[in-house]
Amino acid sequence: MSKNPMRRKNQLRKIKIETGYLKNALGSCLIHFGDTSVLCTMSVEDKVPPFLKGTGSGWLTAEYGMIPASCNKRIPRDSSRGKINGRSQEIQRLIGRSLRAAVDLTKLGEKTIWIDCDVIQGDGGTRTASITGAFVALCQGVHTMLKDGRLTENPIVDAVAAISVGIVNGTVQLDLSYEQDSAADVDMNVVMTGSGGIIEVQGTAEKKAFSEKEMNEMIVLAKKGIKELNKLQKQALPGFSMRRRS
């Protein structure tokens, strides 16, 4: 990947969200975090996992993968390995958990929402871009279902977005590129709701331990970045109103 231009420590990479990217998906977007690009789609099945049959409640789950040429070195497809890559499995579970925090599943009926995130180009932050874009695709799909009568009430309860943050060369930095991530002393991913609730924090010291003060600084910076992402999500969804819990 090309080197990213110098940014302030509290500055996101260039974010772009292209909605309605695929005509056959209920909701879709191509999201760019700098040189990272992820295609996010939403589909629906009129069935639920066995543990939800007869409950009247729905479900939301996710799949994630990187296309073979998304990085400098070819990534084999899971189908050629005969099993899902462990990293992909961990990330798709994170996406599912994050998006379920945005949805009142009891308003779906016995339907399963499928979120698919395919990394077209990777340059750091693929999981955070996936979550942020997946929420946009989810809202598009819900809007479609409300219009065609498959849903009678908006099940979205809050916005969800995610961002990476870390300590690079002794400085806290927002939204790490691959180059920055590779050199980071600390790498953290933060998922939050639009109202400021924390869904998940994944923080790892790569070279040396970090202090509680540094952790708090990273979370505050991540919160700032997520608020900016929420604004961009809203701009990508004109006219869509999110229902919040009372």
C-alpha beads as a LAMMPS data file, in Angstrom:
LAMMPS data file: protein, C-alpha beads

246 atoms
245 bonds

1 atom types
1 bond types

-500.0 500.0 xlo xhi
-500.0 500.0 ylo yhi
-500.0 500.0 zlo zhi

Masses

1 110.0

Atoms # bond

1 1 1 0.000 0.000 0.000
2 1 1 1.095 3.564 -0.531
3 1 1 2.225 5.515 2.495
4 1 1 -0.542 7.480 4.195
5 1 1 -0.118 11.267 4.440
6 1 1 0.801 12.702 7.823
7 1 1 -2.213 13.257 10.035
8 1 1 -2.813 14.886 13.373
9 1 1 -3.071 12.354 16.190
10 1 1 -6.823 13.035 16.545
11 1 1 -7.559 12.999 12.812
12 1 1 -9.375 10.199 10.980
13 1 1 -8.168 9.000 7.626
14 1 1 -10.319 10.098 4.686
15 1 1 -13.693 8.369 5.132
16 1 1 -16.037 7.781 2.197
17 1 1 -19.333 5.866 2.204
18 1 1 -20.969 4.880 -1.096
19 1 1 -24.509 3.635 -0.412
20 1 1 -26.699 1.381 -2.560
21 1 1 -23.606 -0.229 -4.050
22 1 1 -25.290 -3.543 -5.000
23 1 1 -28.764 -3.705 -6.518
24 1 1 -29.624 -7.211 -5.234
25 1 1 -28.930 -6.551 -1.540
26 1 1 -31.591 -5.035 0.707
27 1 1 -28.891 -2.668 1.955
28 1 1 -25.309 -2.143 0.825
29 1 1 -22.411 0.253 0.964
30 1 1 -18.771 0.453 0.010
31 1 1 -16.893 2.141 2.843
32 1 1 -13.373 3.526 2.651
33 1 1 -11.138 4.212 5.658
34 1 1 -8.144 5.685 3.832
35 1 1 -6.847 2.874 1.614
36 1 1 -9.000 0.258 3.342
37 1 1 -12.185 -0.546 1.399
38 1 1 -14.946 -2.901 2.576
39 1 1 -18.154 -3.908 0.804
40 1 1 -20.946 -4.319 3.390
41 1 1 -24.342 -5.848 2.582
42 1 1 -27.529 -6.825 4.385
43 1 1 -29.788 -9.755 3.459
44 1 1 -32.735 -11.387 5.234
45 1 1 -33.971 -14.965 5.628
46 1 1 -37.453 -15.852 6.900
47 1 1 -36.127 -18.264 9.500
48 1 1 -34.152 -18.194 12.739
49 1 1 -31.656 -20.507 14.478
50 1 1 -33.232 -23.455 16.343
51 1 1 -32.832 -21.797 19.745
52 1 1 -35.179 -18.969 18.643
53 1 1 -37.892 -21.005 16.907
54 1 1 -41.314 -20.268 18.341
55 1 1 -40.145 -17.226 20.316
56 1 1 -41.283 -14.605 17.802
57 1 1 -37.845 -13.003 18.026
58 1 1 -35.343 -12.550 15.225
59 1 1 -31.572 -12.817 14.956
60 1 1 -28.654 -10.974 13.378
61 1 1 -25.380 -12.595 12.373
62 1 1 -22.383 -11.682 10.234
63 1 1 -19.765 -13.096 7.911
64 1 1 -16.413 -11.453 7.122
65 1 1 -13.658 -12.202 4.661
66 1 1 -10.803 -10.683 2.691
67 1 1 -10.688 -11.237 -1.053
68 1 1 -7.446 -12.878 -2.240
69 1 1 -5.914 -9.712 -3.733
70 1 1 -6.944 -7.353 -0.915
71 1 1 -3.373 -7.200 0.425
72 1 1 0.135 -7.280 -1.024
73 1 1 0.382 -11.044 -0.513
74 1 1 -2.466 -13.210 -1.862
75 1 1 -4.835 -14.450 0.842
76 1 1 -6.218 -17.952 0.169
77 1 1 -10.003 -18.249 0.256
78 1 1 -11.530 -20.121 3.189
79 1 1 -13.105 -22.535 0.687
80 1 1 -9.645 -23.606 -0.493
81 1 1 -8.525 -24.219 3.086
82 1 1 -11.591 -26.262 3.913
83 1 1 -12.281 -24.245 7.059
84 1 1 -12.811 -20.648 8.125
85 1 1 -9.740 -18.640 9.040
86 1 1 -9.515 -18.074 12.808
87 1 1 -9.031 -14.318 12.414
88 1 1 -12.055 -14.067 10.115
89 1 1 -14.172 -16.008 12.590
90 1 1 -13.179 -13.722 15.459
91 1 1 -13.927 -10.596 13.421
92 1 1 -17.308 -11.769 12.134
93 1 1 -18.368 -12.595 15.685
94 1 1 -17.355 -9.067 16.698
95 1 1 -19.399 -7.584 13.848
96 1 1 -22.436 -9.650 14.843
97 1 1 -22.173 -8.667 18.528
98 1 1 -21.740 -5.014 17.614
99 1 1 -24.734 -4.865 15.269
100 1 1 -27.007 -6.787 17.648
101 1 1 -26.486 -3.901 20.089
102 1 1 -28.155 -1.662 17.491
103 1 1 -31.278 -3.773 16.979
104 1 1 -34.318 -4.709 19.041
105 1 1 -34.507 -8.304 17.808
106 1 1 -38.058 -8.736 19.128
107 1 1 -39.267 -6.286 16.445
108 1 1 -38.003 -8.466 13.588
109 1 1 -40.322 -11.419 13.954
110 1 1 -38.721 -14.776 13.190
111 1 1 -36.278 -13.439 10.607
112 1 1 -32.491 -13.584 10.419
113 1 1 -30.548 -10.558 9.227
114 1 1 -27.291 -11.477 7.515
115 1 1 -24.508 -8.907 7.430
116 1 1 -21.697 -9.675 4.966
117 1 1 -18.451 -7.729 5.002
118 1 1 -15.946 -8.366 2.212
119 1 1 -12.611 -6.566 2.360
120 1 1 -11.687 -5.445 -1.155
121 1 1 -8.530 -3.661 -0.054
122 1 1 -6.856 -3.825 3.339
123 1 1 -4.645 -1.142 4.885
124 1 1 -5.460 -1.410 8.580
125 1 1 -8.786 -1.080 10.379
126 1 1 -10.743 -3.632 8.342
127 1 1 -12.857 -4.688 11.334
128 1 1 -13.680 -1.130 12.351
129 1 1 -14.545 -0.150 8.779
130 1 1 -16.689 -3.291 8.520
131 1 1 -18.708 -2.455 11.636
132 1 1 -19.182 1.178 10.643
133 1 1 -20.221 0.309 7.086
134 1 1 -22.346 -2.641 8.187
135 1 1 -24.507 -0.317 10.271
136 1 1 -25.179 1.813 7.185
137 1 1 -26.113 -1.275 5.155
138 1 1 -28.320 -2.469 8.024
139 1 1 -30.222 0.830 8.130
140 1 1 -30.713 0.791 4.364
141 1 1 -32.088 -2.728 4.523
142 1 1 -34.419 -1.906 7.400
143 1 1 -35.681 1.129 5.479
144 1 1 -36.453 -1.125 2.486
145 1 1 -38.298 -3.624 4.685
146 1 1 -40.360 -0.877 6.311
147 1 1 -41.361 0.410 2.879
148 1 1 -42.384 -2.992 1.513
149 1 1 -44.250 -4.022 4.681
150 1 1 -41.925 -6.784 5.860
151 1 1 -41.417 -4.755 9.036
152 1 1 -44.072 -2.707 10.781
153 1 1 -41.759 -0.942 13.245
154 1 1 -38.193 0.328 13.035
155 1 1 -36.035 -2.069 15.103
156 1 1 -32.941 0.170 15.123
157 1 1 -32.337 1.459 18.643
158 1 1 -29.030 3.294 18.276
159 1 1 -26.167 3.950 15.908
160 1 1 -23.030 1.794 16.058
161 1 1 -19.543 2.595 14.787
162 1 1 -15.992 1.486 15.519
163 1 1 -12.497 2.913 15.264
164 1 1 -8.938 1.881 15.981
165 1 1 -6.581 3.827 18.209
166 1 1 -3.088 3.107 19.423
167 1 1 0.248 4.344 20.691
168 1 1 2.750 4.850 17.892
169 1 1 6.242 6.177 18.668
170 1 1 5.005 7.223 22.097
171 1 1 2.030 9.188 20.769
172 1 1 -1.647 8.238 20.909
173 1 1 -2.972 8.066 17.331
174 1 1 -6.497 7.682 15.990
175 1 1 -7.462 5.335 13.122
176 1 1 -4.278 3.368 12.457
177 1 1 -3.170 2.463 8.958
178 1 1 -1.382 -0.859 8.444
179 1 1 1.982 0.904 8.547
180 1 1 1.114 2.547 11.873
181 1 1 -0.452 -0.627 13.280
182 1 1 2.687 -2.606 12.467
183 1 1 4.843 -0.121 14.393
184 1 1 2.431 0.446 17.301
185 1 1 3.342 -0.192 20.926
186 1 1 -0.389 -0.532 21.661
187 1 1 -3.244 -1.409 19.313
188 1 1 -6.866 -0.907 20.405
189 1 1 -10.258 -1.242 18.699
190 1 1 -13.271 0.479 20.236
191 1 1 -16.937 -0.107 19.338
192 1 1 -19.532 2.341 20.655
193 1 1 -23.153 3.341 20.232
194 1 1 -24.190 6.758 19.020
195 1 1 -25.330 7.617 22.535
196 1 1 -21.853 6.905 23.920
197 1 1 -22.264 3.389 25.283
198 1 1 -19.273 1.084 24.961
199 1 1 -19.980 -2.213 23.187
200 1 1 -16.462 -3.596 23.082
201 1 1 -12.864 -2.569 23.725
202 1 1 -10.032 -4.728 22.359
203 1 1 -6.659 -3.450 23.535
204 1 1 -3.284 -5.165 23.287
205 1 1 0.228 -4.110 24.289
206 1 1 2.452 -5.201 21.409
207 1 1 5.804 -4.206 22.905
208 1 1 5.328 -2.787 26.393
209 1 1 2.507 -2.423 28.890
210 1 1 0.393 0.724 28.850
211 1 1 -0.929 2.708 31.796
212 1 1 -4.500 3.333 32.874
213 1 1 -3.983 7.000 31.964
214 1 1 -2.938 6.017 28.438
215 1 1 -5.899 3.649 28.150
216 1 1 -8.313 6.422 29.141
217 1 1 -6.670 8.794 26.671
218 1 1 -7.126 6.253 23.884
219 1 1 -10.795 5.683 24.737
220 1 1 -11.489 9.435 24.829
221 1 1 -9.833 9.825 21.422
222 1 1 -11.764 6.848 20.048
223 1 1 -15.019 8.385 21.293
224 1 1 -14.221 11.569 19.388
225 1 1 -13.559 9.584 16.223
226 1 1 -16.742 7.564 16.594
227 1 1 -18.818 10.735 16.949
228 1 1 -17.363 11.899 13.623
229 1 1 -18.196 8.529 12.063
230 1 1 -21.768 8.760 13.382
231 1 1 -22.154 12.089 11.569
232 1 1 -20.912 10.537 8.331
233 1 1 -23.279 7.583 8.778
234 1 1 -26.176 9.990 9.235
235 1 1 -25.187 11.917 6.097
236 1 1 -25.152 8.633 4.166
237 1 1 -28.700 7.848 5.352
238 1 1 -30.779 10.940 4.582
239 1 1 -34.319 10.718 5.868
240 1 1 -33.731 7.615 7.994
241 1 1 -34.740 8.076 11.628
242 1 1 -33.284 5.791 14.293
243 1 1 -35.586 4.707 17.084
244 1 1 -33.902 4.923 20.449
245 1 1 -34.761 3.183 23.677
246 1 1 -36.764 5.346 26.057

Bonds

1 1 1 2
2 1 2 3
3 1 3 4
4 1 4 5
5 1 5 6
6 1 6 7
7 1 7 8
8 1 8 9
9 1 9 10
10 1 10 11
11 1 11 12
12 1 12 13
13 1 13 14
14 1 14 15
15 1 15 16
16 1 16 17
17 1 17 18
18 1 18 19
19 1 19 20
20 1 20 21
21 1 21 22
22 1 22 23
23 1 23 24
24 1 24 25
25 1 25 26
26 1 26 27
27 1 27 28
28 1 28 29
29 1 29 30
30 1 30 31
31 1 31 32
32 1 32 33
33 1 33 34
34 1 34 35
35 1 35 36
36 1 36 37
37 1 37 38
38 1 38 39
39 1 39 40
40 1 40 41
41 1 41 42
42 1 42 43
43 1 43 44
44 1 44 45
45 1 45 46
46 1 46 47
47 1 47 48
48 1 48 49
49 1 49 50
50 1 50 51
51 1 51 52
52 1 52 53
53 1 53 54
54 1 54 55
55 1 55 56
56 1 56 57
57 1 57 58
58 1 58 59
59 1 59 60
60 1 60 61
61 1 61 62
62 1 62 63
63 1 63 64
64 1 64 65
65 1 65 66
66 1 66 67
67 1 67 68
68 1 68 69
69 1 69 70
70 1 70 71
71 1 71 72
72 1 72 73
73 1 73 74
74 1 74 75
75 1 75 76
76 1 76 77
77 1 77 78
78 1 78 79
79 1 79 80
80 1 80 81
81 1 81 82
82 1 82 83
83 1 83 84
84 1 84 85
85 1 85 86
86 1 86 87
87 1 87 88
88 1 88 89
89 1 89 90
90 1 90 91
91 1 91 92
92 1 92 93
93 1 93 94
94 1 94 95
95 1 95 96
96 1 96 97
97 1 97 98
98 1 98 99
99 1 99 100
100 1 100 101
101 1 101 102
102 1 102 103
103 1 103 104
104 1 104 105
105 1 105 106
106 1 106 107
107 1 107 108
108 1 108 109
109 1 109 110
110 1 110 111
111 1 111 112
112 1 112 113
113 1 113 114
114 1 114 115
115 1 115 116
116 1 116 117
117 1 117 118
118 1 118 119
119 1 119 120
120 1 120 121
121 1 121 122
122 1 122 123
123 1 123 124
124 1 124 125
125 1 125 126
126 1 126 127
127 1 127 128
128 1 128 129
129 1 129 130
130 1 130 131
131 1 131 132
132 1 132 133
133 1 133 134
134 1 134 135
135 1 135 136
136 1 136 137
137 1 137 138
138 1 138 139
139 1 139 140
140 1 140 141
141 1 141 142
142 1 142 143
143 1 143 144
144 1 144 145
145 1 145 146
146 1 146 147
147 1 147 148
148 1 148 149
149 1 149 150
150 1 150 151
151 1 151 152
152 1 152 153
153 1 153 154
154 1 154 155
155 1 155 156
156 1 156 157
157 1 157 158
158 1 158 159
159 1 159 160
160 1 160 161
161 1 161 162
162 1 162 163
163 1 163 164
164 1 164 165
165 1 165 166
166 1 166 167
167 1 167 168
168 1 168 169
169 1 169 170
170 1 170 171
171 1 171 172
172 1 172 173
173 1 173 174
174 1 174 175
175 1 175 176
176 1 176 177
177 1 177 178
178 1 178 179
179 1 179 180
180 1 180 181
181 1 181 182
182 1 182 183
183 1 183 184
184 1 184 185
185 1 185 186
186 1 186 187
187 1 187 188
188 1 188 189
189 1 189 190
190 1 190 191
191 1 191 192
192 1 192 193
193 1 193 194
194 1 194 195
195 1 195 196
196 1 196 197
197 1 197 198
198 1 198 199
199 1 199 200
200 1 200 201
201 1 201 202
202 1 202 203
203 1 203 204
204 1 204 205
205 1 205 206
206 1 206 207
207 1 207 208
208 1 208 209
209 1 209 210
210 1 210 211
211 1 211 212
212 1 212 213
213 1 213 214
214 1 214 215
215 1 215 216
216 1 216 217
217 1 217 218
218 1 218 219
219 1 219 220
220 1 220 221
221 1 221 222
222 1 222 223
223 1 223 224
224 1 224 225
225 1 225 226
226 1 226 227
227 1 227 228
228 1 228 229
229 1 229 230
230 1 230 231
231 1 231 232
232 1 232 233
233 1 233 234
234 1 234 235
235 1 235 236
236 1 236 237
237 1 237 238
238 1 238 239
239 1 239 240
240 1 240 241
241 1 241 242
242 1 242 243
243 1 243 244
244 1 244 245
245 1 245 246
